[in-house]
């Protein structure tokens, strides 16, 4: 066991502060990674402030971070996939049972034994729970380490490990491609990656936003059209024309309005996680044989597929790079949606 520098919180009302945390020495299957950048996800804020207490209560101290990129510094004797010096990433998961039907199907995120990158029971006993990427290093089972394409700029590649796979997976599952009209609801950390990926897949991409100030930026990111969702005329002009809509909004909103935008047998997939339940009209689904679904990140193989896709198309997140000492300010700005479109922490300054 060794001590690593990190940033974390001691309670839901505590500020982030520098500290040291225990990390295990590498076992036969482990990879030790020097973290260069870690993205800040909105779920980090929810967990740090214990806002998901009824579903995933936070154990303190909490060290968030599941959008990790860095360099391999040490490998276990049984590791064959990676070597010292490789550029790698770690996403939302660091372990699972490897034997259940979900794991064998490449859907580790749904395994009841999956260990998330932070705030999950630590089976190695290094700490009560796993500690995430707001740290200078991490040790992870090689089966949950991902290869990052060398052409990708690392501060922007870090958010791909959550925002990238969260949007790629449902778009891929819906067979998004040329000839399809795809809507992206919300232009934030998730939505802006949804635009980039759907456009790279060849779809006609339309952004729904409540903010006129985001119209030009949506087009810069690749949107073919932008609809101001508060404008009834604009919404009516596109009624019933979308093959697929990706809903990235994490606040309560009228989902029936967007179901009405779907064409026959169209699908709307939720990737945002509003704290309050959304009301769904059965008639919004019945008329048009429409589908409403949800999606949670992606399995390890699919996450690697997403990274390779982003490498091929040179896709990274738009980020604002900050120092670890600026995390508290970043969280306050995140609450105000004052970032385009993801914070990426430069861990070399830790």
Secondary structure, 3 states (H helix, E strand, C coil): CEEEEEEEECCCCCCCEEEEEEECCCCCCEEEEEEEEEEECHHHHHHHCCCCHHHHCCCCCECCCCCEEEEEEEECCCCCCCCCCCEEEECCEEECCCCCHHHHCCCHHHCCCCEECCCCECCCCCCCECCCCCECEEEEEHHHCEECCCCCCHHHHHHHHCHHHHHHHHHHHCCCCCCCEEEEECCCHHHHHHHHHHHHCCCEEEEEECCHHHHHHHHHHCCCEEEECCCHHHHHHCCCCEEEEEECCCCCCCHHHHHCCEEEEEEEEECCCCCCCCCCCHHHHHCCCCEEEECCCCCHHHHHHHHHHHHHHCCCCCEEEEEHHHHHHHHHHHHCCCCCCEEEEEHHHC
